[in-house]
Amino acid sequence: MEEGNSFFDVWMYQVSDEIQSLAIAFGNRYMLQGALKYLSDCTDAKGKELLTASIHLHMLTLVRQNFSWYLMNGCISESAAASLDAEFD
């Protein structure tokens, strides 16, 4: 905007990908926080087991979808990425 561009143009053409990524990350975090709340409130053993497995699977799927970012930023090692990839095959 400092270069004379309108707010709309900056939002839509220059930072749209970042805004969408932020929204997805927020949604994923919101979902996880809600799921963990339900998990902690769950009193049924079978239900708790199912919730735990579902949360674990969902979070592994998110990590797998973002392998490249985690690898590039040193969050996971190549061997951990290969191990996780083998788990899904």
Secondary structure by P-SEA (a helix, b strand, c coil): ccccccaaaaaccccaaaaaaaaaaaaaaaaaaaaaaaaaacccaaaaaaaaaaaaaaaaaaaaaaaaaaaaaccccaaaaaaaaaaac
